[in-house]
Every structure is written in C-alpha cells, then in structure tokens.
Amino acid sequence: MLDLVLEKKTGFSSLLPFTIVEPNGQVFYSSDFTDNIKLGRRLNFNLPAGIYKYDGAFTKLPSPVAIEGVAMPAKERNIAYKRYSIRFGANPNKCTIFYDTGEILFDSSFLQRPLYVKYGIYFHELGHHWYRSEDKADLFAAYKMLILGFNPSQVGLVLAETLSSKPESDDRKGKMADLLKRLTKNKG
C-alpha cells in the first residue's frame, strides 16, 4: 500500500479499481462503493484532509469535484453550539448529544466503524442544534460531510449501515438517496 497525505479536500479521478484505507486499516473509500468503474465509467471523487494508504490507481484533479448548493431549511431551534468532547461507552441510542455537559456519547460498537460513519453520526447529532426532525438532521450531516470532502456513497452508507430496517428508517434512507442524486455532480 502507498501513503497518501492530504492537507485539504482534494479531487481525484479514476477508471481503474482502487481502495483507500484509514491508518487503522478500515476501508475509507473504494471504487466498489459505486458501480461507475465496473460499468466502464470514470469515477470523480473527493477525499477530505487526512492520512490514508491506498492500492490501485487514480489521478489528482486540479480542484475538488464540485458539489451543488444545498438549500438548508429554516432553523427550527437554536441551541448554543459548543465544542463537544467525544466519548465511547454503552449507549442503546447509538449516539447521544448532551448539551449541558458538552459531550457526545457514541456506543462502543462505533469504535471499529469507518471514519465516514463516525463523522455522519457526529454531524447528525450537531444538526439537532438547529433541527428537531431526524430528516433535517440527516440533511445537515450530508451537507457537512460533502463540504469536508466525503462522497455521496459514503454519506448514503452512513444511514444504510446504522439505521434499522423499520419502515421509518427506510423512509429516511430513501429521502437521503433522493437528496444525494440532486446534491452533487460527484457520482462517487
């Protein structure tokens, strides 16, 4: 595996298979996250700043892949934002934000999850500063992730990998899939 160190969000392009992993060995992004390369189409994608290793081939683009503007809905509330400490422990709700103590408690099961899952859940919880509904917190999380350089497939995988198969969860997953189709020119 080769080293890849990025100081800022960076765009890439490939027609060949590749896998990008986090320092702990978790798959961060892969050409297998989409069907583009399997179908013979070029895959343009972004990566957020970070330290990675990779196998395969891709080329750096002169700039990140553009994302379309996101019209965030009007805020439903305004809880004072602060810097939160993150802790892992027993949490039947997967993740909970404690506004008073300035803490976000992830369930321990998230310790071994990829960074895109942790970021997605983290931004969803932060979205509740301004939005009561789960759908709007999901939208906020998607927006923040794409701004940082995560890809639509990673955003979609957050919900696919963390929500149950209940009808209300399927509805949230469907809304996110529709959003991701409209949100960006990046098909990754």
One Martini backbone bead per residue (centre of mass of N, CA, C, O) as a GRO file, in nm:
protein
  188
    1MET     BB    1   0.100   0.035   0.018
    2LEU     BB    2   0.028   0.370  -0.017
    3ASP     BB    3   0.078   0.694   0.054
    4LEU     BB    4  -0.169   0.953   0.175
    5VAL     BB    5  -0.145   1.310   0.204
    6LEU     BB    6  -0.390   1.552   0.317
    7GLU     BB    7  -0.453   1.906   0.377
    8LYS     BB    8  -0.706   1.886   0.179
    9LYS     BB    9  -0.945   1.893  -0.019
   10THR     BB   10  -0.959   1.639  -0.286
   11GLY     BB   11  -0.943   1.556  -0.621
   12PHE     BB   12  -1.039   1.266  -0.822
   13SER     BB   13  -0.949   1.010  -1.078
   14SER     BB   14  -1.103   0.705  -1.235
   15LEU     BB   15  -1.089   0.367  -1.418
   16LEU     BB   16  -0.977   0.217  -1.168
   17PRO     BB   17  -0.923   0.028  -0.919
   18PHE     BB   18  -0.970   0.102  -0.556
   19THR     BB   19  -0.818   0.155  -0.220
   20ILE     BB   20  -0.896   0.328   0.086
   21VAL     BB   21  -0.725   0.374   0.397
   22GLU     BB   22  -0.690   0.384   0.715
   23PRO     BB   23  -0.458   0.359   0.962
   24ASN     BB   24  -0.641   0.107   1.091
   25GLY     BB   25  -0.759  -0.042   0.804
   26GLN     BB   26  -1.003   0.093   0.722
   27VAL     BB   27  -1.233   0.148   0.496
   28PHE     BB   28  -1.296   0.457   0.335
   29TYR     BB   29  -1.252   0.406   0.013
   30SER     BB   30  -1.409   0.282  -0.298
   31SER     BB   31  -1.488   0.170  -0.611
   32ASP     BB   32  -1.717  -0.024  -0.477
   33PHE     BB   33  -1.926   0.209  -0.387
   34THR     BB   34  -1.962   0.190  -0.697
   35ASP     BB   35  -2.040   0.130  -1.058
   36ASN     BB   36  -1.865   0.288  -1.254
   37ILE     BB   37  -1.614   0.104  -1.317
   38LYS     BB   38  -1.774  -0.153  -1.387
   39LEU     BB   39  -1.918   0.031  -1.632
   40GLY     BB   40  -1.675   0.222  -1.759
   41ARG     BB   41  -1.668   0.470  -1.570
   42ARG     BB   42  -1.582   0.754  -1.451
   43LEU     BB   43  -1.433   0.849  -1.131
   44ASN     BB   44  -1.526   1.116  -0.931
   45PHE     BB   45  -1.352   1.237  -0.633
   46ASN     BB   46  -1.325   1.285  -0.285
   47LEU     BB   47  -1.102   1.398  -0.018
   48PRO     BB   48  -1.023   1.448   0.285
   49ALA     BB   49  -0.841   1.541   0.507
   50GLY     BB   50  -0.552   1.319   0.551
   51ILE     BB   51  -0.457   0.982   0.635
   52TYR     BB   52  -0.345   0.738   0.395
   53LYS     BB   53  -0.401   0.437   0.211
   54TYR     BB   54  -0.319   0.264  -0.111
   55ASP     BB   55  -0.475   0.095  -0.383
   56GLY     BB   56  -0.409   0.163  -0.704
   57ALA     BB   57  -0.571   0.404  -0.938
   58PHE     BB   58  -0.518   0.766  -0.947
   59THR     BB   59  -0.595   1.111  -1.007
   60LYS     BB   60  -0.527   1.434  -0.968
   61LEU     BB   61  -0.702   1.716  -0.939
   62PRO     BB   62  -0.707   2.064  -0.952
   63SER     BB   63  -0.988   2.010  -0.807
   64PRO     BB   64  -1.256   1.969  -0.657
   65VAL     BB   65  -1.547   1.833  -0.664
   66ALA     BB   66  -1.839   1.957  -0.721
   67ILE     BB   67  -2.102   2.104  -0.539
   68GLU     BB   68  -2.405   2.167  -0.481
   69GLY     BB   69  -2.628   2.357  -0.359
   70VAL     BB   70  -2.767   2.390  -0.030
   71ALA     BB   71  -3.092   2.410   0.098
   72MET     BB   72  -3.150   2.496   0.396
   73PRO     BB   73  -3.360   2.494   0.627
   74ALA     BB   74  -3.516   2.635   0.854
   75LYS     BB   75  -3.479   2.692   1.164
   76GLU     BB   76  -3.619   2.540   1.469
   77ARG     BB   77  -3.357   2.607   1.635
   78ASN     BB   78  -3.113   2.742   1.908
   79ILE     BB   79  -2.852   2.584   2.014
   80ALA     BB   80  -2.577   2.621   2.169
   81TYR     BB   81  -2.270   2.608   2.049
   82LYS     BB   82  -2.007   2.364   2.103
   83ARG     BB   83  -1.744   2.196   2.225
   84TYR     BB   84  -1.708   1.849   2.202
   85SER     BB   85  -1.685   1.564   2.365
   86ILE     BB   86  -1.572   1.232   2.299
   87ARG     BB   87  -1.745   0.923   2.369
   88PHE     BB   88  -1.721   0.578   2.466
   89GLY     BB   89  -2.013   0.359   2.519
   90ALA     BB   90  -2.295   0.281   2.655
   91ASN     BB   91  -2.561   0.301   2.388
   92PRO     BB   92  -2.885   0.242   2.276
   93ASN     BB   93  -2.881   0.513   2.067
   94LYS     BB   94  -2.567   0.515   1.961
   95CYS     BB   95  -2.624   0.845   1.992
   96THR     BB   96  -2.548   1.128   2.217
   97ILE     BB   97  -2.637   1.455   2.311
   98PHE     BB   98  -2.494   1.676   2.567
   99TYR     BB   99  -2.541   1.998   2.619
  100ASP     BB  100  -2.461   2.060   2.919
  101THR     BB  101  -2.172   1.884   2.913
  102GLY     BB  102  -2.034   1.858   2.627
  103GLU     BB  103  -2.135   1.565   2.503
  104ILE     BB  104  -2.054   1.269   2.309
  105LEU     BB  105  -2.219   0.944   2.291
  106PHE     BB  106  -2.088   0.660   2.180
  107ASP     BB  107  -2.108   0.361   2.097
  108SER     BB  108  -1.873   0.113   2.111
  109SER     BB  109  -1.937  -0.003   1.820
  110PHE     BB  110  -1.791   0.259   1.676
  111LEU     BB  111  -1.484   0.210   1.701
  112GLN     BB  112  -1.486   0.003   1.427
  113ARG     BB  113  -1.568   0.225   1.246
  114PRO     BB  114  -1.572   0.426   1.003
  115LEU     BB  115  -1.529   0.760   0.965
  116TYR     BB  116  -1.788   0.822   0.800
  117VAL     BB  117  -1.976   0.726   1.025
  118LYS     BB  118  -1.886   0.911   1.255
  119TYR     BB  119  -1.937   1.178   1.108
  120GLY     BB  120  -2.236   1.140   1.043
  121ILE     BB  121  -2.331   1.118   1.337
  122TYR     BB  122  -2.210   1.375   1.445
  123PHE     BB  123  -2.359   1.574   1.248
  124HIS     BB  124  -2.639   1.490   1.326
  125GLU     BB  125  -2.623   1.585   1.618
  126LEU     BB  126  -2.556   1.882   1.548
  127GLY     BB  127  -2.824   1.933   1.387
  128HIS     BB  128  -2.997   1.952   1.662
  129HIS     BB  129  -2.947   2.255   1.712
  130TRP     BB  130  -3.165   2.327   1.456
  131TYR     BB  131  -3.309   2.031   1.448
  132ARG     BB  132  -3.563   1.802   1.523
  133SER     BB  133  -3.552   1.638   1.281
  134GLU     BB  134  -3.407   1.372   1.127
  135ASP     BB  135  -3.402   1.467   0.832
  136LYS     BB  136  -3.254   1.742   0.888
  137ALA     BB  137  -3.007   1.617   1.025
  138ASP     BB  138  -2.926   1.455   0.776
  139LEU     BB  139  -2.882   1.695   0.589
  140PHE     BB  140  -2.665   1.830   0.755
  141ALA     BB  141  -2.464   1.595   0.742
  142ALA     BB  142  -2.433   1.583   0.437
  143TYR     BB  143  -2.332   1.867   0.395
  144LYS     BB  144  -2.078   1.852   0.576
  145MET     BB  145  -1.942   1.612   0.437
  146LEU     BB  146  -1.918   1.734   0.151
  147ILE     BB  147  -1.749   1.979   0.231
  148LEU     BB  148  -1.502   1.801   0.337
  149GLY     BB  149  -1.503   1.530   0.106
  150PHE     BB  150  -1.714   1.347   0.093
  151ASN     BB  151  -1.918   1.101  -0.044
  152PRO     BB  152  -2.223   0.998  -0.135
  153SER     BB  153  -2.177   0.699  -0.061
  154GLN     BB  154  -2.093   0.756   0.231
  155VAL     BB  155  -2.349   0.896   0.322
  156GLY     BB  156  -2.540   0.658   0.256
  157LEU     BB  157  -2.394   0.445   0.443
  158VAL     BB  158  -2.463   0.555   0.714
  159LEU     BB  159  -2.764   0.474   0.707
  160ALA     BB  160  -2.738   0.179   0.608
  161GLU     BB  161  -2.541   0.099   0.869
  162THR     BB  162  -2.739   0.230   1.121
  163LEU     BB  163  -3.014   0.154   1.036
  164SER     BB  164  -3.287   0.007   1.034
  165SER     BB  165  -3.574  -0.189   0.886
  166LYS     BB  166  -3.772   0.017   0.930
  167PRO     BB  167  -3.993   0.217   0.775
  168GLU     BB  168  -3.872   0.491   0.881
  169SER     BB  169  -3.584   0.422   0.783
  170ASP     BB  170  -3.647   0.382   0.483
  171ASP     BB  171  -3.738   0.674   0.443
  172ARG     BB  172  -3.467   0.808   0.510
  173LYS     BB  173  -3.301   0.662   0.294
  174GLY     BB  174  -3.465   0.767   0.051
  175LYS     BB  175  -3.420   1.070   0.097
  176MET     BB  176  -3.113   1.055   0.073
  177ALA     BB  177  -3.094   0.942  -0.212
  178ASP     BB  178  -3.237   1.180  -0.347
  179LEU     BB  179  -3.043   1.398  -0.254
  180LEU     BB  180  -2.775   1.281  -0.378
  181LYS     BB  181  -2.868   1.312  -0.675
  182ARG     BB  182  -2.892   1.643  -0.650
  183LEU     BB  183  -2.627   1.760  -0.491
  184THR     BB  184  -2.415   1.633  -0.709
  185LYS     BB  185  -2.164   1.564  -0.951
  186ASN     BB  186  -2.072   1.352  -0.769
  187LYS     BB  187  -2.074   0.988  -0.818
  188GLY     BB  188  -1.926   0.868  -0.543
   0.00000   0.00000   0.00000
